[in-house]
Amino acid sequence: MLDISEEKIGILLLIPCFNEEENIEHILEHLRDVKQNLQKRSEFNLEILIINDGSTDRTLQILEKNNQDSLFTIINFKENKGYGYTLINGFKYAKEMKFSWIISIDMDGQHEPKCLYKFIELILTNPPEQIISGSRYKNSDLFWQNPWKDRFLVNAIITGILNTIGFSITDAFCGLKAYECNAINDLDLQINGYEIPIEIWIKSMKDGYKIVEIGVPVIYKDRNAVLKNAKDSFLFKKGEERIEKYIQIIETLLNAPLKTNINVFKSIFSNYFNSVDDINKYNFKKIQDSIYTQIRELET
């Protein structure tokens, strides 16, 4: 069992990991720096849990080789269980080990480890929120790279839909989040795939959770490299298919249909996908706001 003093706030850094042999050592180097920089702080204890989700490359071997100093704990699934499954099991682990907060971060290089400082400082201020969510689309100054057009548009549409049912967010799918441990476990999450953020949003709304967003950088790996490691991933299906799947989940969780049909949202996606050449720090807000406006008008 991890040694967590009653006087300290226990924070678990949860990292799902699947076929990331090219990124691990770089990320671990930065995480080691973060942990060393924070270890003198007396008010909290930071531990790292990496869940290897059935990787078929050298991910597990590289993790073990780089853990001679016991920087982190490894849970290894022999078969790929899915992003949601790894998160849910990480949340349960944190509760069993009596952590107070969980910060989730991806191993694929899309999240800057130095962003952890902002999340930890907010946790230590005794926040009223149960979820602290990263947002890549909150601050144009953090556009370190242009987002993939299809993912941005799917995100904007689903974010816009969520905002019509009670949210006020700018990024529905950022994986860099902090969760109050008991609160996230109380949601009784069930989705094992990449769609789990939708379940978290809807169930947290039903339970009245408070949410705050923190701006984080837009960082995307090389598209070809990602495709090589995720040929059958849900995230690489056509944007229209992803929108349909997400909307079906929203309606199921709400136990009610949205006020317009799926084809309308698919049409919004196709219009922007075919008419916008690129999405960047100078035009993303205008496109995002335009999509939000169209969705609000559909819901009136």
Secondary structure, 3 states (H helix, E strand, C coil): CCCCCCCCEEEEEEEEECCCCCCHHHHHHHHHHHHHHHCCCCCEEEEEEEEEECCCCCHHHHHHHCCCCCCCEEEEECCCCCHHHHHHHHHHHHHHCCCCEEEECCCCCCCCHHHHHHHHHHHHCCCCCCEEEEECCCCHHHCCCCCCHHHHHHHHHHHHHHHHCCCCCCCCCCCCEEEEHHHHHHCCCCCCCCCHHHHHHHHHHHCCCCEEEEECCCCCCCHHHHHHHCCCCHHHCCHHHHHHHHHHHHHHHHCCCCCCCHHHHHHHHHHHHHHCCCCCCCCHHHHHHHHHHHHHHHHC
